[in-house]
Amino acid sequence: MNDNDTTISTLKEKVHQLCLRKGWGVEGVQNPQHVAMAMTVEMSELLEHFQWLNPADVDALMAGRDPERVALIAEEFADVMMYGLQLARTLGIDVTEQVLRKIDIVDHRPPKSYNPKR
Ligand SMILES: [Mg+2]
């Protein structure tokens, strides 16, 4: 399974099945307030892998010269995404609809004055 052959609905269900197997929440549904808070903790864990990097380190990441660090980032990214998918499932958020809606909003928003290249 990968991004090309898996739907977001399938991922939502796989995360829910994990919660059921682990006995997390009530019938696999955890309090969305707790899930949102846990998501920020995982986001912080993701950011730790970027803490104190110098521009050369970032260049190495982007050029594929630091696969070990990318693997650690990917693991924390997955944690963030799993909580996000769980939150979306619990609150009935359609991820595709909301992302497309947000893209449209940003697309029609006036440009901000600060626009770094990266
Ligand atoms: Mg983590």
py3Dmol code that shows the C-alpha trace and the ligand (Angstrom):
import py3Dmol

protein = """\
ATOM      1  CA  MET A   1       0.000   0.000   0.000  1.00  0.00           C
ATOM      2  CA  ASN A   2       1.151   3.528  -0.768  1.00  0.00           C
ATOM      3  CA  ASP A   3      -0.230   6.997  -1.573  1.00  0.00           C
ATOM      4  CA  ASN A   4      -1.070   5.933  -5.119  1.00  0.00           C
ATOM      5  CA  ASP A   5      -3.330   3.029  -4.223  1.00  0.00           C
ATOM      6  CA  THR A   6      -4.783   3.935  -0.824  1.00  0.00           C
ATOM      7  CA  THR A   7      -7.668   6.253  -0.001  1.00  0.00           C
ATOM      8  CA  ILE A   8      -7.852   8.549   2.992  1.00  0.00           C
ATOM      9  CA  SER A   9     -10.961   6.634   4.092  1.00  0.00           C
ATOM     10  CA  THR A  10      -8.918   3.437   4.166  1.00  0.00           C
ATOM     11  CA  LEU A  11      -6.279   5.110   6.333  1.00  0.00           C
ATOM     12  CA  LYS A  12      -8.969   6.459   8.690  1.00  0.00           C
ATOM     13  CA  GLU A  13     -10.330   2.936   9.063  1.00  0.00           C
ATOM     14  CA  LYS A  14      -6.878   1.412   9.604  1.00  0.00           C
ATOM     15  CA  VAL A  15      -6.164   3.894  12.417  1.00  0.00           C
ATOM     16  CA  HIS A  16      -9.583   3.127  13.918  1.00  0.00           C
ATOM     17  CA  GLN A  17      -8.900  -0.609  13.771  1.00  0.00           C
ATOM     18  CA  LEU A  18      -5.581  -0.010  15.577  1.00  0.00           C
ATOM     19  CA  CYS A  19      -7.440   1.898  18.314  1.00  0.00           C
ATOM     20  CA  LEU A  20      -9.893  -0.992  18.648  1.00  0.00           C
ATOM     21  CA  ARG A  21      -7.080  -3.585  18.856  1.00  0.00           C
ATOM     22  CA  LYS A  22      -5.292  -1.496  21.497  1.00  0.00           C
ATOM     23  CA  GLY A  23      -8.450  -0.864  23.495  1.00  0.00           C
ATOM     24  CA  TRP A  24      -7.989   2.901  23.201  1.00  0.00           C
ATOM     25  CA  GLY A  25     -11.025   5.093  23.836  1.00  0.00           C
ATOM     26  CA  VAL A  26     -14.630   3.956  23.836  1.00  0.00           C
ATOM     27  CA  GLU A  27     -15.080   1.416  21.055  1.00  0.00           C
ATOM     28  CA  GLY A  28     -11.888   2.747  19.470  1.00  0.00           C
ATOM     29  CA  VAL A  29     -12.968   6.398  19.597  1.00  0.00           C
ATOM     30  CA  GLN A  30     -10.826   8.637  21.769  1.00  0.00           C
ATOM     31  CA  ASN A  31     -11.826  12.055  23.131  1.00  0.00           C
ATOM     32  CA  PRO A  32     -11.089  14.490  20.260  1.00  0.00           C
ATOM     33  CA  GLN A  33      -9.738  17.052  22.726  1.00  0.00           C
ATOM     34  CA  HIS A  34      -7.156  14.508  23.873  1.00  0.00           C
ATOM     35  CA  VAL A  35      -6.388  13.528  20.295  1.00  0.00           C
ATOM     36  CA  ALA A  36      -5.794  17.173  19.294  1.00  0.00           C
ATOM     37  CA  MET A  37      -3.466  17.653  22.265  1.00  0.00           C
ATOM     38  CA  ALA A  38      -1.599  14.442  21.468  1.00  0.00           C
ATOM     39  CA  MET A  39      -1.237  15.655  17.900  1.00  0.00           C
ATOM     40  CA  THR A  40       0.665  18.735  19.084  1.00  0.00           C
ATOM     41  CA  VAL A  41       2.975  16.559  21.176  1.00  0.00           C
ATOM     42  CA  GLU A  42       3.752  14.469  18.104  1.00  0.00           C
ATOM     43  CA  MET A  43       4.258  17.673  16.086  1.00  0.00           C
ATOM     44  CA  SER A  44       6.841  18.734  18.659  1.00  0.00           C
ATOM     45  CA  GLU A  45       8.574  15.370  18.311  1.00  0.00           C
ATOM     46  CA  LEU A  46       8.678  15.955  14.563  1.00  0.00           C
ATOM     47  CA  LEU A  47      10.139  19.448  15.054  1.00  0.00           C
ATOM     48  CA  GLU A  48      12.868  18.064  17.301  1.00  0.00           C
ATOM     49  CA  HIS A  49      14.459  16.520  14.224  1.00  0.00           C
ATOM     50  CA  PHE A  50      14.807  20.004  12.728  1.00  0.00           C
ATOM     51  CA  GLN A  51      16.035  21.686  15.903  1.00  0.00           C
ATOM     52  CA  TRP A  52      19.429  23.362  15.507  1.00  0.00           C
ATOM     53  CA  LEU A  53      19.942  22.229  11.923  1.00  0.00           C
ATOM     54  CA  ASN A  54      22.134  24.568   9.929  1.00  0.00           C
ATOM     55  CA  PRO A  55      21.391  25.411   6.279  1.00  0.00           C
ATOM     56  CA  ALA A  56      23.801  22.708   5.067  1.00  0.00           C
ATOM     57  CA  ASP A  57      21.916  20.103   7.126  1.00  0.00           C
ATOM     58  CA  VAL A  58      18.630  21.234   5.570  1.00  0.00           C
ATOM     59  CA  ASP A  59      20.198  21.127   2.113  1.00  0.00           C
ATOM     60  CA  ALA A  60      21.325  17.546   2.827  1.00  0.00           C
ATOM     61  CA  LEU A  61      17.792  16.612   3.870  1.00  0.00           C
ATOM     62  CA  MET A  62      16.280  18.086   0.741  1.00  0.00           C
ATOM     63  CA  ALA A  63      18.921  16.517  -1.517  1.00  0.00           C
ATOM     64  CA  GLY A  64      18.324  13.032  -0.071  1.00  0.00           C
ATOM     65  CA  ARG A  65      21.747  12.864   1.580  1.00  0.00           C
ATOM     66  CA  ASP A  66      20.388  12.216   5.089  1.00  0.00           C
ATOM     67  CA  PRO A  67      18.017   9.242   4.775  1.00  0.00           C
ATOM     68  CA  GLU A  68      18.431   8.310   8.447  1.00  0.00           C
ATOM     69  CA  ARG A  69      17.061  11.668   9.587  1.00  0.00           C
ATOM     70  CA  VAL A  70      14.304  11.525   6.960  1.00  0.00           C
ATOM     71  CA  ALA A  71      13.253   8.129   8.352  1.00  0.00           C
ATOM     72  CA  LEU A  72      12.972   9.624  11.853  1.00  0.00           C
ATOM     73  CA  ILE A  73      11.003  12.584  10.488  1.00  0.00           C
ATOM     74  CA  ALA A  74       8.724  10.210   8.564  1.00  0.00           C
ATOM     75  CA  GLU A  75       7.961   8.264  11.736  1.00  0.00           C
ATOM     76  CA  GLU A  76       6.905  11.395  13.618  1.00  0.00           C
ATOM     77  CA  PHE A  77       5.023  12.645  10.566  1.00  0.00           C
ATOM     78  CA  ALA A  78       3.068   9.377  10.628  1.00  0.00           C
ATOM     79  CA  ASP A  79       2.222   9.938  14.306  1.00  0.00           C
ATOM     80  CA  VAL A  80       0.875  13.409  13.488  1.00  0.00           C
ATOM     81  CA  MET A  81      -1.098  12.106  10.526  1.00  0.00           C
ATOM     82  CA  MET A  82      -2.571   9.200  12.488  1.00  0.00           C
ATOM     83  CA  TYR A  83      -3.924  11.574  15.124  1.00  0.00           C
ATOM     84  CA  GLY A  84      -5.195  13.859  12.362  1.00  0.00           C
ATOM     85  CA  LEU A  85      -6.980  10.979  10.667  1.00  0.00           C
ATOM     86  CA  GLN A  86      -8.435   9.880  13.987  1.00  0.00           C
ATOM     87  CA  LEU A  87      -9.651  13.411  14.685  1.00  0.00           C
ATOM     88  CA  ALA A  88     -11.200  13.663  11.214  1.00  0.00           C
ATOM     89  CA  ARG A  89     -12.984  10.333  11.597  1.00  0.00           C
ATOM     90  CA  THR A  90     -14.312  11.183  15.056  1.00  0.00           C
ATOM     91  CA  LEU A  91     -15.598  14.625  14.041  1.00  0.00           C
ATOM     92  CA  GLY A  92     -16.843  13.579  10.606  1.00  0.00           C
ATOM     93  CA  ILE A  93     -14.342  15.766   8.788  1.00  0.00           C
ATOM     94  CA  ASP A  94     -13.896  14.877   5.121  1.00  0.00           C
ATOM     95  CA  VAL A  95     -10.161  15.429   4.673  1.00  0.00           C
ATOM     96  CA  THR A  96     -10.293  15.848   0.895  1.00  0.00           C
ATOM     97  CA  GLU A  97     -13.181  18.339   1.014  1.00  0.00           C
ATOM     98  CA  GLN A  98     -11.502  20.398   3.718  1.00  0.00           C
ATOM     99  CA  VAL A  99      -8.053  20.438   2.098  1.00  0.00           C
ATOM    100  CA  LEU A 100      -9.527  21.440  -1.266  1.00  0.00           C
ATOM    101  CA  ARG A 101     -11.681  24.080   0.457  1.00  0.00           C
ATOM    102  CA  LYS A 102      -8.610  25.479   2.227  1.00  0.00           C
ATOM    103  CA  ILE A 103      -6.574  25.504  -0.994  1.00  0.00           C
ATOM    104  CA  ASP A 104      -9.349  27.558  -2.590  1.00  0.00           C
ATOM    105  CA  ILE A 105      -9.376  29.986   0.357  1.00  0.00           C
ATOM    106  CA  VAL A 106      -5.593  30.438   0.254  1.00  0.00           C
ATOM    107  CA  ASP A 107      -5.652  30.707  -3.535  1.00  0.00           C
ATOM    108  CA  HIS A 108      -8.015  33.673  -3.342  1.00  0.00           C
ATOM    109  CA  ARG A 109      -6.354  35.378  -0.384  1.00  0.00           C
ATOM    110  CA  PRO A 110      -4.223  38.454  -1.074  1.00  0.00           C
ATOM    111  CA  PRO A 111      -0.481  37.645  -1.002  1.00  0.00           C
ATOM    112  CA  LYS A 112       1.373  38.268   2.216  1.00  0.00           C
ATOM    113  CA  SER A 113       4.306  40.673   2.117  1.00  0.00           C
ATOM    114  CA  TYR A 114       6.838  38.149   3.433  1.00  0.00           C
ATOM    115  CA  ASN A 115       7.297  35.237   1.030  1.00  0.00           C
ATOM    116  CA  PRO A 116      10.509  33.275   1.629  1.00  0.00           C
ATOM    117  CA  LYS A 117      11.676  30.900  -1.079  1.00  0.00           C
ATOM    118  CA  ARG A 118      12.156  28.226   1.585  1.00  0.00           C
TER     119      ARG A 118
END
"""
ligand_1 = """\
1
MG
Mg 6.122 10.146 18.118
"""
view = py3Dmol.view(width=600, height=400)
view.addModel(protein, "pdb")
view.setStyle({"model": 0}, {"cartoon": {"style": "trace"}})
view.addModel(ligand_1, "xyz")
view.setStyle({"model": 1}, {"stick": {}})
view.zoomTo()
view.show()
